[in-house]
Amino acid sequence: MDDDANRIIGLYQRHGLAWEADRQAGLRRHPEMERPWLDRFLALASPGPMLDLGCGGGQPMAAYLVAQGRAVTGIDTAPALVALAQSRLPDQEWRVADMRGLDLGRRYAGILAWDSFFHLDFADQRAMFPVFQRHALPSAALIFTSGPKHGVAMGGYAGEPLYHASLDPADYRALLDEHGFEVMDFRAEDPDCGGRTVWLARGR
């Protein structure tokens, strides 16, 4: 399974643009599915810029934040997706980088890791909470998606294994508390958001 987790970066580098096309097709069918969570995230965040970890092509998440007047820094390991985000939103900052161990030397009013964080293995997920903490302004909003319970779930894309993992919800709560975040909402397999398990937290 660790090998499958380590293959995620290469998979998105090889197939990122095809994945992006599929993502946009899904958006055309359900254009507002993620908007209620994004609106709650924005309402929770203090004024200031946003950090999008695993930004993909910048649509729909970063684009919506920009439309609401927020500056965005986007991070992704797939150069083609970062270039696409740059072409769509040229006034924002986009970087090819790995979220693991990230240290930009800046803090943000909001941090999101939507449909990205859950590709990391158990150890790397735990190690992301210091990354969240060091990039968070006081009272920053944090939103991420996980699985509903501890375990590994293997999917597939373009004929290759697609790794997902999740800690137990109690572990996420403990990690958030340890790193200065208060859970504001948690929904396992939200039927109104494509079955995603969503965490919304705010820095203390």
Secondary structure, DSSP 4 states (H G I P E B T S, - for coil): -HHHHHTHHHHHHHHHHHHHHHHHHHHHHSTTTTHHHHHHHHHHSPSS-EEEET-TTSTTHHHHHHHTT--EEEEES-HHHHHHHHHH-TTSEEEE--STT---S--EEEEEETTSGGGS-HHHHHHHHHHHHHTEEEEEEEEEEE-SSSEEEEEEETTEEEEEEE--HHHHHHHHHHTTEEEEEEEEEEGGGTTEEEEEEEE-
